[in-house]
């Protein structure tokens, strides 16, 4: 005979409703107030990829992998874009939703979960549409490894969630942290393998960039579109472990101090 805990079920239902309401509010606030709405979520990364492909295509004869400049830069930029969206949105989640958290029905963790679901889901949809559009006009045969794509996307999302959760605590407790992080995060774009492959770097750069977990996720994701590419340097343990450790630490800090975030 199953044991039912009414209080637990009520809390679960209440949290689910809160998360759903926050997601709808976020969708309306971000995409509902500008002409085009969700279309801009697709056009912005696509436009950036086109600019990179055209610019580097004028300088180089071929990309580091394959012959399609747009596909190469898309497989580097799109997973990094998922990381950036998750880490950035979670970083300001509690401060943005402070008026909602004041209501007893809304828990602080609900805002974090809602933003994770919305922006991770949006990132997957946008990446799928952009990559399908690029592959549709590629004359060469298509080779796809769904497992690598799934693992790379999950790893980069976990890293973004972990970074965003810790930064949510740090920016809320220390006013200067947002400025420090804005400076510290800039090299991430150039150190995550968007414009190159890890194997093409010189040994000193390889040593230092190996410690960037995002380049592991990007390389796994890119492996899903290039049959000849085998990123042997990748450590699944390091990539997932880094994201998970940051997430656990961030949640522990927020659990104790979420009411003091300002």
C-alpha positions in Angstrom: 0.0 0.0 0.0 1.4 3.4 -1.1 2.0 6.0 1.5 0.9 9.5 0.5 2.2 12.7 2.1 -0.4 15.4 1.5 1.9 18.2 2.6 4.7 17.1 0.2 2.3 16.8 -2.7 0.8 20.2 -2.0 4.3 21.8 -1.9 5.2 20.1 -5.2 2.0 21.3 -6.9 2.5 24.8 -5.6 6.1 25.0 -6.8 5.1 23.6 -10.2 2.5 26.4 -10.6 5.0 29.0 -9.4 7.6 27.8 -11.9 5.1 27.8 -14.7 4.0 31.3 -13.9 7.6 32.6 -13.7 8.4 31.1 -17.1 5.3 32.7 -18.7 6.3 36.1 -17.0 9.9 35.7 -18.3 8.8 34.9 -21.8 6.5 37.9 -21.9 9.1 40.2 -20.4 12.0 39.2 -22.7 10.3 38.2 -26.0 6.8 39.7 -25.8 7.7 43.4 -25.7 9.7 43.7 -28.9 8.6 43.2 -32.5 9.5 39.8 -33.7 9.5 38.2 -30.2 11.2 34.9 -30.3 12.5 35.5 -33.9 15.2 37.7 -32.4 16.4 34.8 -30.3 17.2 33.0 -33.6 18.4 35.9 -35.6 20.9 37.2 -33.1 23.2 34.1 -32.9 22.6 33.4 -36.6 23.7 36.9 -37.5 26.8 36.6 -35.4 27.7 33.2 -37.1 27.2 34.7 -40.5 29.5 37.6 -39.8 32.2 35.3 -38.4 31.9 32.9 -41.4 32.1 35.7 -43.9 34.9 37.5 -42.1 37.1 34.5 -41.6 36.2 33.2 -45.1 37.8 36.2 -46.6 41.0 35.6 -44.7 41.3 31.8 -44.6 40.9 29.2 -47.4 39.1 26.7 -45.2 38.0 26.4 -41.6 40.0 24.1 -39.2 37.4 21.3 -39.7 35.5 20.6 -42.9 34.8 23.1 -45.6 31.7 24.9 -44.2 32.7 28.0 -42.3 29.2 28.6 -40.9 28.9 25.0 -39.6 32.3 25.2 -37.9 31.6 28.5 -36.1 28.0 27.5 -35.3 29.2 24.3 -33.6 31.5 26.5 -31.4 29.3 29.5 -30.8 25.9 27.9 -30.1 27.0 25.8 -27.1 28.9 28.8 -25.7 25.7 30.9 -26.3 23.8 28.4 -24.1 26.4 28.7 -21.4 26.3 32.5 -21.6 22.5 32.7 -21.4 22.2 30.3 -18.4 25.1 31.8 -16.4 23.9 35.4 -17.1 20.2 34.8 -16.4 20.8 32.8 -13.2 23.3 35.3 -11.9 20.6 37.9 -11.6 17.6 35.6 -10.9 17.0 36.4 -7.2 17.5 40.1 -7.6 15.2 40.3 -10.6 12.4 38.3 -9.0 12.7 39.8 -5.5 9.1 41.2 -5.6 7.8 37.7 -6.4 9.9 36.0 -3.8 8.2 38.2 -1.2 5.0 36.1 -1.7 4.9 32.9 0.4 3.8 30.8 -2.6 7.0 31.6 -4.5 10.3 30.0 -3.3 13.7 31.3 -4.2 14.6 28.0 -5.9 11.5 28.3 -8.1 13.0 31.3 -9.8 16.3 29.5 -10.5 14.5 26.4 -11.9 12.2 28.5 -14.0 15.0 30.4 -15.6 17.0 27.2 -16.2 14.1 25.5 -17.9 13.3 28.5 -20.1 16.8 29.5 -21.2 18.1 26.0 -21.6 15.1 25.0 -23.6 15.3 28.2 -25.7 19.0 27.5 -26.4 18.3 24.0 -27.6 15.5 25.2 -29.9 17.5 28.0 -31.3 20.6 25.8 -31.8 18.4 23.2 -33.6 16.9 25.7 -36.0 20.2 27.4 -36.8 22.1 24.2 -37.4 19.3 22.6 -39.5 19.2 25.8 -41.6 23.0 25.6 -42.1 23.0 21.8 -42.9 20.1 22.2 -45.3 22.2 24.3 -47.6 25.4 22.3 -47.2 26.0 20.3 -50.4 28.1 17.7 -48.6 26.7 14.5 -47.0 25.4 15.1 -43.5 27.0 13.1 -40.6 25.6 13.5 -37.1 26.3 11.8 -33.8 23.3 12.6 -31.5 25.1 11.2 -28.4 28.0 13.7 -28.7 25.6 16.6 -29.3 23.5 15.6 -26.3 26.5 15.2 -24.0 28.1 18.4 -25.1 24.9 20.4 -24.7 24.3 18.9 -21.2 27.8 19.5 -20.1 27.9 23.2 -21.2 24.5 23.8 -19.7 25.6 22.3 -16.3 28.7 24.5 -16.3 26.5 27.5 -17.1 24.0 26.7 -14.3 26.9 26.1 -11.8 28.6 29.4 -12.7 25.3 31.3 -12.6 24.3 29.9 -9.3 27.6 30.8 -7.6 27.6 34.3 -9.2 24.0 34.7 -8.0 25.2 34.5 -4.4 28.4 36.5 -5.0 26.7 39.4 -6.8 24.0 39.5 -4.2 26.4 39.7 -1.3 29.2 41.7 -2.8 28.2 44.7 -4.9 31.6 44.8 -6.7 31.5 41.2 -7.9 29.5 41.9 -11.0 32.1 44.3 -12.3 34.9 41.9 -11.5 33.1 39.0 -13.2 32.4 41.2 -16.3 36.1 41.6 -16.7 37.1 38.1 -15.8 34.5 36.5 -18.2 35.6 38.3 -21.3 38.5 35.8 -22.1 36.1 32.9 -22.0 34.8 33.7 -25.4 38.2 33.5 -26.9 39.3 30.6 -24.8 36.5 28.2 -25.5 37.4 26.9 -29.0 34.9 28.9 -31.1 37.4 30.0 -33.7 39.8 27.1 -33.5 40.2 23.5 -32.4 42.2 22.6 -29.2 44.5 20.4 -31.2 45.7 23.3 -33.4 47.1 25.3 -30.5 50.7 25.4 -29.3 51.6 23.4 -26.2 51.7 26.2 -23.7 48.2 27.4 -24.7 46.9 23.8 -24.7 48.1 23.4 -21.1 46.3 26.5 -19.8 43.1 26.2 -21.9 42.6 22.5 -20.9 41.5 23.9 -17.5 38.6 25.7 -19.1 35.7 23.2 -18.8 33.8 25.0 -21.6 36.3 24.0 -24.3 35.7 20.3 -23.3 31.9 20.7 -23.8 32.4 22.7 -27.1 34.7 20.0 -28.5 32.3 17.2 -27.6 29.4 19.1 -29.2 31.5 19.8 -32.3 32.4 16.1 -32.5 28.8 15.4 -33.2 29.0 17.0 -36.6 32.5 16.0 -37.8 33.1 12.2 -38.2 36.9 12.7 -38.5 37.2 14.8 -35.4 38.3 13.0 -32.3 39.0 15.3 -29.3 41.1 12.9 -27.2 42.0 15.6 -24.7 38.4 15.8 -23.4 37.7 14.8 -19.9 34.0 14.0 -19.2 34.8 13.7 -15.5 36.4 17.2 -15.4 33.7 18.9 -17.5 30.7 17.4 -15.6 32.4 17.4 -12.3 33.3 21.1 -12.5 29.7 22.1 -13.3 28.3 19.9 -10.6 30.7 21.1 -7.9 29.9 24.7 -8.7 26.2 24.0 -8.7 26.2 22.3 -5.3 28.4 25.0 -3.7 26.2 27.7 -5.1 22.9 26.1 -3.9 24.4 25.6 -0.4 25.4 29.2 -0.2 22.0 30.5 -1.5 20.1 28.2 0.8 21.7 29.9 3.8 21.8 33.4 2.5 19.1 33.8 -0.2 17.1 36.2 2.0 20.1 38.5 2.2 20.6 38.9 -1.5 20.3 42.5 -2.4 
